[in-house]
């Protein structure tokens, strides 16, 4: 779980306008950070299958957001992929 301050920093860094909290860019950034933290957890706790299932669901959710963004706005998708280092 991300604490509130960390999540707010991620949102501020990736938002399109001042009150943006739900754009695909913000959602992908938040989910990616959660995926990174959960991956670290799973390296330490290899048999935690419940968390592994949550990780797989998060990866699928991020992929869904990325497909949506690619379909709606290719330049924004390309910029996000470069910024997040997902390429």
Secondary structure as GFF3:
##gff-version 3
##sequence-region A 1 87
A	DSSP	alpha_helix	4	14	.	.	.	ID=ss1
A	DSSP	alpha_helix	24	44	.	.	.	ID=ss2
A	DSSP	alpha_helix	49	72	.	.	.	ID=ss3
A	DSSP	alpha_helix	74	84	.	.	.	ID=ss4
###
